[in-house]
Every structure is written in C-alpha cells, then in structure tokens.
C-alpha cells in the first residue's frame, strides 16, 4: 500500500485535490470492489456511501454489467461515430429517447462535455433560425454544471470559478429555490414560486438575448445537496415557453433514479428542450455522456450547408463498450423494478436515519429519493476532512461538502450497510463536536 501511495504522489495529479494535503491524509489505496464495498490493498473494506462521486448505481463489479462489456469486447471495442454507426449506440439512443421524450442523442465523454454540447447547440440553434443575438445564458445561484470553460461560465461556485474568471463568458445567475433559504414560516413551495418570479422578471427584460436557462432539477449537488420544490421547474418551463428561451435540464447527477423517479424533471411534469446525462448512465463503469433534444431543434441543423450542422466532436463519442454498459444498466432498471424497489428502501433508510435527524448539531435534514443530506452546526475550518476521516475509521466512505454531510449510496445497499452509515455519521458528529463558532474553509467545499 505504501508503495502505491508513494507512486501516486510521484506520478498522479488527483482531481479536485490540493496535492500537498496528501502528505497528511494519503488517498485510499483500492485493490478491488464488491457490491457497495471498496476493498483496500490492505484488505480493509469501505462502504461506498457516495457511489464513487455519484456514478455507481448497482455496485462494483456487477456481474450483469461485466457480462455485457465482456460480450461487446469480442465484437468491436470502438469505432469513430463520425461516418460510422453500431448497434449499441443506436439501441441506447432509442431507449433514452423513449425514456425522456426527446431524441437524436449526441454523445460526449463526461458531464462537463454534455453541458458544453447543450450550451453550444442552443446558441447554434438560434443562429440557424436567424436570431444570432440570442446567445446568452442564465443559471441558478450556487449551481454547478462542470469545469470546462463553457460549463464553468454557468457554474456559480467561486472556489472553482474565480481563478479562471478572465477565461469565462459572462452569464447571469438568478435566485436559487434552495428550500434552506426560505423565510421563517415560508414553505418550500412558496419560496420556489418567489424565486420563479425573479426568473420571470429577468426573462421579461432580457429574453431577446438569452439562448437558454440551465438548471439542476430538484437538487443542486455541489451547493451541498440543496433541494427545492418541483413547482419551480413547472414555472420555469412555462416561462421559457412564454419568452422563447430553451430550458436545459442538467440531470447529470440526479438522473437514473437518484431523486426517486428515473429523471428528476418527471416530478414537475415537464419535458426540457435539452437533457444532459452522464454519471450513472453506465453504472459507474465507463465515461459516457449524452445530450438529447427536441425534433424541432434537430431540424434546425439539418440541411445542405455543412456549417449549419453541429460540428462538435469527441473521439470516444458513443463508444460501444460504454453504450453496452449503459444498456445493461437500463436492463437492470427495467427487469428488477428498481424505481419501485428504491422507494421502499428509501422509506426504511429514512427511518434508520431518524437518530441523525434528531442530533442536536444537525440542521436542515433533507431527503429525496436515494439522497440524504444535513447541515452541521458549529463546523470548524477542517470539518469536512475531519468528518471524512472519522467515517473512514468506521469503514464508510463519506465526503462532506462544506458543513453538509450527505449519503448517496449505490442502489444495492442494504439495511445493514445503512446502519453502518448511520453509526459513522453519529461518530463523526461526536468526533467533530469541538468546533463551535468556526466556519468551513474553501478546501472543505470541494464535492
């Protein structure tokens, strides 16, 4: 293990990490995975309570996904999608279209690339329809949509954005419907509608130059699992229609059952103009993202003029191995009735977490689908790191965001594993209780 860690320090630059901190807190040296468990090179087992950055749905080394990828390996591992096609990408596109009500899937490699695709596609649509002045974007305050230049432009997390401000396009952020920000006595729904009024005021004045409004439906992940009422999305859809602005649903983190429905937008009864998908799409196996849109938007690019087409590409777009993994994921959802099963699981898990909800340091305990989160009062500057280390000592991988502790486990997690999560949370709350009066540091705000 020590050799692997020293080699890591010498050769690897880890994402979202201040590398000097590895001197005091070395990374986990993982040898293999098994269901909801990660197994270290020293044989220790860690419950993956955050699904390895929200990507794993059905456990590590899932035999059904393994079998699909193995079968595909004997056929074709990759072919460029520019000028070629293959069965897995067509089958996946057809199934995603049926699930979303949108069509013509365009593929990228990860969540940020999906955001870039949707932003570019929206602005290009307006250009193709003779409204090139509609090229601006709006997003929610505290929103996160990725860290490539376009995606970062519509992100509102200063820790990620400030350093690169000179590189970014100016965008506008409207008030977030995060229910934690409601006035005393104000319901989540009333606050969401108040924020929607602010969105309407902005659109009424600026719609002529706005291409799209991009939003994380129901849960803003990097904002500390900020949850809001679905009526905001319903109103946003109405307003975007009224003012002729595209609605981009960033379902990268919340899609594929995380919020209790296959896609979060379903809970508002809406269909966006674009939907961005990634993370859980392959069950955490291989990099893949997709953007689906309406037939009307697709038609605006269709013609004889090459420049009118969407000339955006990724070398590994629609990779057959990744698409087969995604198809296996959709098979599991369909054959095992995952959405209904998760609803029953979530009810039981929420009951188990009641002792956490009632802890004196816990504020704003919240739950949606297979996501649980709470804020911690009196969090000191190194709270997230100390809490994460405390959880690891209990055999649970948790990664708080600022003073927010959350759990987003693989769907294969069981009651005994969730009891372990509860125990680790209570232990962490006790271990970090000497922190009254402090606030979290910037590095603790990393998701």
C-alpha positions as CSV (number, residue, x, y, z in Angstrom):
1,X,0.0,0.0,0.0
2,X,2.8,2.5,1.0
3,X,4.4,1.8,-2.4
4,X,1.2,2.5,-4.3
5,X,0.7,5.8,-2.4
6,X,4.2,7.0,-2.9
7,X,4.0,6.2,-6.6
8,X,0.7,8.1,-6.7
9,X,2.2,11.1,-5.1
10,X,5.1,11.0,-7.6
11,X,3.1,10.4,-10.8
12,X,-0.6,11.3,-10.5
13,X,-2.3,14.6,-10.2
14,X,-5.6,13.9,-8.5
15,X,-8.8,15.8,-9.4
16,X,-10.4,18.3,-7.1
17,X,-7.4,18.0,-4.7
18,X,-4.8,20.1,-3.1
19,X,-2.0,17.6,-3.6
20,X,0.0,18.8,-0.6
21,X,-2.8,17.6,1.7
22,X,-1.9,14.1,0.7
23,X,1.2,14.4,2.9
24,X,-1.1,14.3,6.0
25,X,-4.1,12.4,4.5
26,X,-3.0,9.8,1.9
27,X,-5.5,8.6,-0.7
28,X,-7.3,5.3,-0.2
29,X,-5.3,2.5,-2.0
30,X,-8.1,0.4,-3.5
31,X,-7.5,-3.0,-4.9
32,X,-11.0,-4.1,-5.9
33,X,-14.7,-3.5,-5.4
34,X,-17.6,-5.8,-4.4
35,X,-21.2,-4.6,-4.5
36,X,-21.4,-1.4,-2.3
37,X,-17.9,-2.1,-0.9
38,X,-14.4,-0.8,-1.8
39,X,-11.6,-3.1,-0.7
40,X,-8.2,-1.6,0.0
41,X,-4.8,-3.1,-0.8
42,X,-4.5,-3.8,3.0
43,X,-7.8,-5.8,2.9
44,X,-9.9,-3.2,4.7
45,X,-13.4,-2.7,3.5
46,X,-15.1,0.7,3.0
47,X,-18.8,1.2,2.3
48,X,-19.0,3.4,-0.8
49,X,-21.8,5.6,0.6
50,X,-21.3,8.3,-2.1
51,X,-21.2,6.0,-5.1
52,X,-17.7,7.0,-6.1
53,X,-18.7,10.6,-6.9
54,X,-22.3,9.7,-7.6
55,X,-21.7,7.4,-10.6
56,X,-22.1,3.9,-9.2
57,X,-25.7,2.6,-9.3
58,X,-25.6,-1.2,-9.0
59,X,-22.4,-1.9,-7.1
60,X,-18.8,-2.5,-8.0
61,X,-18.1,-5.5,-10.3
62,X,-21.7,-6.0,-11.1
63,X,-21.9,-9.4,-12.9
64,X,-24.6,-8.3,-15.4
65,X,-22.7,-5.2,-16.5
66,X,-19.5,-7.1,-16.5
67,X,-21.1,-9.7,-18.8
68,X,-22.4,-7.1,-21.2
69,X,-19.0,-5.4,-21.6
70,X,-17.2,-8.8,-21.9
71,X,-19.6,-9.7,-24.7
72,X,-19.0,-6.4,-26.5
73,X,-15.2,-6.9,-26.3
74,X,-15.5,-9.8,-28.6
75,X,-17.3,-7.7,-31.3
76,X,-16.0,-4.1,-31.5
77,X,-14.3,-2.0,-28.8
78,X,-14.5,1.3,-30.6
79,X,-15.2,2.9,-33.9
80,X,-15.4,6.6,-34.7
81,X,-19.0,7.9,-34.7
82,X,-18.4,10.4,-37.4
83,X,-19.3,8.5,-40.6
84,X,-19.9,5.1,-38.8
85,X,-22.5,3.6,-36.5
86,X,-23.0,0.5,-34.5
87,X,-25.8,-1.5,-32.7
88,X,-25.1,-0.4,-29.1
89,X,-25.2,3.3,-29.8
90,X,-28.4,3.0,-31.8
91,X,-30.1,0.8,-29.2
92,X,-29.1,3.1,-26.4
93,X,-30.3,6.2,-28.3
94,X,-33.6,4.6,-28.9
95,X,-34.1,3.6,-25.3
96,X,-33.0,7.0,-24.0
97,X,-35.5,8.7,-26.4
98,X,-38.3,6.5,-25.1
99,X,-37.5,7.4,-21.5
100,X,-37.0,11.1,-22.0
101,X,-39.5,12.0,-24.7
102,X,-36.5,13.6,-26.6
103,X,-34.5,12.3,-29.5
104,X,-31.3,12.2,-31.5
105,X,-28.8,11.6,-28.8
106,X,-25.5,13.4,-29.1
107,X,-22.6,11.8,-27.2
108,X,-19.7,13.1,-25.2
109,X,-17.4,11.7,-22.6
110,X,-18.5,13.2,-19.2
111,X,-20.8,15.6,-17.5
112,X,-19.0,18.8,-18.4
113,X,-18.8,17.8,-22.1
114,X,-22.6,17.3,-22.0
115,X,-23.0,20.8,-20.7
116,X,-20.8,22.2,-23.4
117,X,-22.7,20.4,-26.0
118,X,-26.1,21.7,-24.8
119,X,-24.9,25.3,-24.5
120,X,-23.3,25.3,-27.9
121,X,-26.3,23.5,-29.5
122,X,-28.7,26.0,-28.0
123,X,-26.8,29.1,-29.2
124,X,-26.2,27.5,-32.6
125,X,-30.0,26.7,-33.0
126,X,-30.8,30.4,-32.5
127,X,-28.2,31.4,-35.0
128,X,-29.5,28.9,-37.6
129,X,-33.0,30.3,-37.1
130,X,-31.9,33.9,-37.8
131,X,-31.6,35.0,-34.1
132,X,-27.9,35.1,-33.5
133,X,-28.3,37.7,-30.8
134,X,-29.8,35.0,-28.6
135,X,-26.5,33.7,-27.3
136,X,-26.6,34.5,-23.5
137,X,-27.2,32.0,-20.7
138,X,-28.7,32.1,-17.3
139,X,-28.4,29.6,-14.4
140,X,-29.2,29.4,-10.7
141,X,-27.1,30.9,-8.0
142,X,-24.9,28.2,-6.3
143,X,-25.3,26.0,-9.4
144,X,-22.7,23.6,-10.7
145,X,-22.5,22.4,-14.3
146,X,-18.9,21.3,-14.8
147,X,-15.4,22.8,-15.0
148,X,-14.6,23.1,-18.7
149,X,-14.7,26.8,-19.9
150,X,-18.3,26.9,-21.1
151,X,-19.7,24.8,-18.2
152,X,-17.8,26.9,-15.7
153,X,-19.3,30.0,-17.2
154,X,-22.7,28.9,-16.0
155,X,-21.4,27.5,-12.7
156,X,-21.7,29.6,-9.6
157,X,-19.2,28.1,-7.2
158,X,-16.5,30.7,-6.5
159,X,-13.9,28.2,-5.4
160,X,-14.0,26.6,-8.9
161,X,-14.7,29.8,-10.9
162,X,-12.8,32.8,-9.6
163,X,-9.4,31.7,-10.7
164,X,-10.5,31.3,-14.3
165,X,-12.8,34.3,-14.5
166,X,-10.7,36.0,-17.2
167,X,-11.3,33.0,-19.4
168,X,-15.1,32.8,-18.9
169,X,-18.1,34.2,-20.7
170,X,-20.2,36.4,-18.6
171,X,-23.5,34.8,-17.6
172,X,-26.3,35.7,-15.2
173,X,-27.4,33.8,-12.1
174,X,-30.9,34.1,-10.8
175,X,-32.0,33.3,-7.2
176,X,-31.9,29.6,-6.2
177,X,-35.0,28.0,-4.9
178,X,-32.9,26.1,-2.3
179,X,-35.5,25.5,0.4
180,X,-33.0,26.2,3.2
181,X,-33.1,29.9,2.1
182,X,-36.9,30.3,2.7
183,X,-38.0,32.8,5.3
184,X,-39.2,31.6,8.6
185,X,-42.7,30.2,8.1
186,X,-42.4,30.2,4.3
187,X,-43.0,26.9,2.7
188,X,-40.6,25.4,0.2
189,X,-43.2,25.7,-2.5
190,X,-43.9,29.4,-1.7
191,X,-40.2,30.2,-1.7
192,X,-39.8,28.3,-5.1
193,X,-42.5,30.4,-6.6
194,X,-41.0,33.6,-5.2
195,X,-37.7,32.6,-7.0
196,X,-39.6,31.8,-10.1
197,X,-41.0,35.4,-10.0
198,X,-37.4,36.6,-10.1
199,X,-36.7,34.4,-13.1
200,X,-39.7,35.9,-14.8
201,X,-38.6,39.5,-14.2
202,X,-35.2,38.7,-15.7
203,X,-36.7,36.9,-18.8
204,X,-39.2,39.7,-19.3
205,X,-36.3,42.2,-19.7
206,X,-33.6,40.1,-21.4
207,X,-35.2,37.3,-23.3
208,X,-34.2,38.8,-26.7
209,X,-30.6,38.0,-25.9
210,X,-30.9,34.7,-23.9
211,X,-30.4,31.4,-25.6
212,X,-31.1,29.1,-22.6
213,X,-31.7,28.7,-18.9
214,X,-29.7,25.7,-17.5
215,X,-30.8,24.2,-14.2
216,X,-30.0,21.1,-12.0
217,X,-33.5,19.7,-11.4
218,X,-34.6,19.4,-7.8
219,X,-31.1,19.0,-6.3
220,X,-28.0,21.3,-6.6
221,X,-25.3,18.8,-5.8
222,X,-22.2,20.9,-5.3
223,X,-24.2,23.5,-3.4
224,X,-24.5,21.0,-0.5
225,X,-27.3,18.9,-1.9
226,X,-29.6,21.9,-2.0
227,X,-33.1,20.6,-2.6
228,X,-36.1,22.5,-3.8
229,X,-39.8,22.1,-4.7
230,X,-40.7,20.9,-8.2
231,X,-43.1,23.7,-8.8
232,X,-40.0,25.8,-9.6
233,X,-39.4,23.6,-12.7
234,X,-43.0,23.7,-13.7
235,X,-42.9,27.5,-13.7
236,X,-39.5,27.6,-15.4
237,X,-40.9,25.5,-18.2
238,X,-43.9,27.9,-18.6
239,X,-41.7,31.0,-18.6
240,X,-39.1,29.6,-21.0
241,X,-42.0,28.8,-23.4
242,X,-43.5,32.2,-23.0
243,X,-40.2,34.1,-23.6
244,X,-38.8,31.7,-26.2
245,X,-35.8,30.6,-24.2
246,X,-34.5,27.0,-24.1
247,X,-34.7,25.0,-20.9
248,X,-31.6,22.8,-20.3
249,X,-32.1,20.1,-17.6
250,X,-28.7,19.1,-16.2
251,X,-29.6,15.7,-14.9
252,X,-26.0,14.6,-14.9
253,X,-26.0,13.9,-11.1
254,X,-29.8,13.5,-10.4
255,X,-30.8,11.3,-13.4
256,X,-31.3,7.5,-13.4
257,X,-33.3,7.2,-10.2
258,X,-31.4,9.3,-7.8
259,X,-34.4,11.5,-6.9
260,X,-37.0,8.7,-6.8
261,X,-38.0,8.9,-10.5
262,X,-35.9,7.9,-13.5
263,X,-35.4,11.6,-14.2
264,X,-36.0,14.5,-11.8
265,X,-38.0,16.5,-14.3
266,X,-40.7,13.9,-14.2
267,X,-41.7,15.1,-10.7
268,X,-42.5,18.5,-12.2
269,X,-44.4,17.0,-15.1
270,X,-42.2,18.8,-17.7
271,X,-40.0,18.0,-20.7
272,X,-37.0,20.2,-21.2
273,X,-35.6,21.3,-24.5
274,X,-32.3,19.6,-23.7
275,X,-31.4,16.9,-21.2
276,X,-27.8,16.3,-20.1
277,X,-27.0,12.8,-18.9
278,X,-23.8,11.2,-17.5
279,X,-22.5,9.8,-14.2
280,X,-24.9,6.9,-13.6
281,X,-25.6,6.3,-17.3
282,X,-23.0,3.4,-17.3
283,X,-23.5,2.4,-13.7
284,X,-20.1,3.9,-12.9
285,X,-18.2,1.7,-15.3
286,X,-17.0,3.8,-18.3
287,X,-17.0,7.5,-19.3
288,X,-20.1,8.5,-21.3
289,X,-22.5,11.4,-21.6
290,X,-25.4,12.2,-23.8
291,X,-27.5,15.2,-24.7
292,X,-31.0,14.6,-26.1
293,X,-33.1,17.4,-27.6
294,X,-36.4,18.0,-29.5
295,X,-37.1,17.2,-33.1
296,X,-37.6,20.9,-33.8
297,X,-34.1,21.8,-32.6
298,X,-32.6,18.9,-34.5
299,X,-34.4,20.0,-37.7
300,X,-32.8,23.5,-37.5
301,X,-29.4,21.9,-38.1
302,X,-30.5,19.6,-40.9
303,X,-29.6,20.9,-44.4
304,X,-27.1,21.1,-47.2
305,X,-24.8,23.7,-45.7
306,X,-22.0,22.0,-43.7
307,X,-21.6,25.0,-41.4
308,X,-25.3,24.7,-40.4
309,X,-24.6,21.3,-38.9
310,X,-23.4,20.8,-35.3
311,X,-19.7,20.4,-35.9
312,X,-18.8,19.3,-32.4
313,X,-17.0,16.0,-31.7
314,X,-15.4,13.7,-29.1
315,X,-13.0,11.0,-30.2
316,X,-14.7,8.4,-28.0
317,X,-18.3,9.6,-28.6
318,X,-20.7,6.7,-28.4
319,X,-18.1,4.2,-27.5
320,X,-19.6,0.7,-28.0
321,X,-18.3,-0.7,-24.6
322,X,-19.7,2.3,-22.7
323,X,-23.0,2.0,-24.6
324,X,-23.3,-1.7,-23.8
325,X,-22.7,-0.9,-20.1
326,X,-25.4,1.7,-20.3
327,X,-27.8,-0.7,-22.0
328,X,-27.1,-3.2,-19.2
329,X,-27.9,-0.5,-16.6
330,X,-31.3,0.2,-18.3
331,X,-32.0,-3.6,-18.4
332,X,-31.5,-3.8,-14.6
333,X,-33.8,-0.8,-14.1
334,X,-36.5,-2.5,-16.2
335,X,-36.1,-6.1,-15.2
336,X,-35.7,-5.5,-11.5
337,X,-38.2,-2.8,-11.0
338,X,-35.5,-0.5,-9.4
339,X,-37.5,2.7,-9.1
340,X,-40.3,1.0,-7.1
341,X,-37.7,-1.0,-5.0
342,X,-35.8,2.1,-4.2
343,X,-38.9,3.9,-2.9
344,X,-39.4,1.1,-0.4
345,X,-35.7,1.1,0.5
346,X,-35.7,4.9,0.9
347,X,-38.6,4.7,3.4
348,X,-36.8,2.3,5.6
349,X,-33.4,4.1,5.3
350,X,-35.0,7.4,6.3
351,X,-36.4,5.8,9.4
352,X,-32.9,4.5,10.3
353,X,-31.6,8.0,9.9
354,X,-34.0,9.4,12.4
355,X,-31.4,9.4,15.1
356,X,-29.2,11.5,12.9
357,X,-32.1,13.9,12.1
358,X,-32.6,14.4,15.9
359,X,-29.0,15.0,16.7
360,X,-28.5,18.5,18.3
361,X,-25.9,19.6,15.8
362,X,-28.0,18.6,12.7
363,X,-29.8,21.3,10.7
364,X,-32.0,21.1,7.6
365,X,-32.1,17.3,7.4
366,X,-33.5,16.5,4.0
367,X,-34.2,13.5,1.8
368,X,-35.2,12.9,-1.8
369,X,-35.2,9.5,-3.5
370,X,-31.9,7.9,-2.7
371,X,-30.2,11.1,-1.5
372,X,-29.9,12.1,2.2
373,X,-28.2,15.3,3.5
374,X,-28.0,17.5,6.5
375,X,-26.0,20.5,7.6
376,X,-23.9,20.6,10.7
377,X,-23.9,23.5,13.2
378,X,-20.6,24.7,14.6
379,X,-18.4,23.3,11.7
380,X,-14.8,24.2,12.1
381,X,-12.4,25.1,9.2
382,X,-11.4,21.5,8.6
383,X,-14.8,19.9,9.3
384,X,-15.2,18.0,6.0
385,X,-11.8,16.4,6.1
386,X,-12.1,15.5,9.8
387,X,-15.6,14.1,9.4
388,X,-14.5,12.1,6.3
389,X,-11.5,10.7,8.2
390,X,-13.7,9.8,11.1
391,X,-16.1,7.9,8.7
392,X,-13.2,6.0,7.1
393,X,-12.1,4.8,10.5
394,X,-15.6,3.3,10.8
395,X,-15.3,1.7,7.4
396,X,-17.5,4.2,5.5
397,X,-16.6,6.5,2.6
398,X,-18.3,9.9,3.0
399,X,-17.2,13.2,1.6
400,X,-18.9,16.2,3.1
401,X,-19.3,19.4,1.1
402,X,-18.5,22.3,3.5
403,X,-20.7,21.7,6.5
404,X,-23.1,19.4,4.6
405,X,-22.9,15.7,5.1
406,X,-24.7,13.6,2.5
407,X,-25.2,10.0,1.6
408,X,-25.9,8.9,-2.0
409,X,-25.2,5.1,-1.9
410,X,-25.4,2.5,-4.7
411,X,-28.9,1.0,-5.1
412,X,-27.6,-2.4,-4.0
413,X,-27.0,-1.1,-0.4
414,X,-28.9,-3.0,2.2
415,X,-30.3,-2.3,5.7
416,X,-27.2,-3.5,7.5
417,X,-24.9,-1.2,5.4
418,X,-27.2,1.7,6.1
419,X,-27.0,1.0,9.8
420,X,-23.2,1.3,9.4
421,X,-23.6,4.7,7.6
422,X,-25.8,5.9,10.5
423,X,-23.2,4.8,13.0
424,X,-20.4,6.5,11.1
425,X,-22.4,9.7,10.9
426,X,-23.1,9.8,14.6
427,X,-19.5,9.0,15.3
428,X,-18.4,11.9,13.0
429,X,-20.8,14.3,14.7
430,X,-19.3,13.4,18.1
431,X,-15.6,13.5,16.8
432,X,-16.0,17.0,15.4
433,X,-18.0,18.5,18.2
434,X,-15.1,20.6,19.5
435,X,-15.7,23.1,16.7
436,X,-18.3,25.6,17.9
437,X,-18.1,29.1,16.4
438,X,-16.0,28.3,13.3
439,X,-16.9,28.2,9.6
440,X,-15.7,25.8,6.9
441,X,-12.7,26.6,4.8
442,X,-12.7,26.8,1.0
443,X,-11.0,23.5,0.5
444,X,-13.8,21.9,2.5
445,X,-16.3,23.0,-0.1
446,X,-15.0,20.5,-2.7
447,X,-17.6,18.0,-3.6
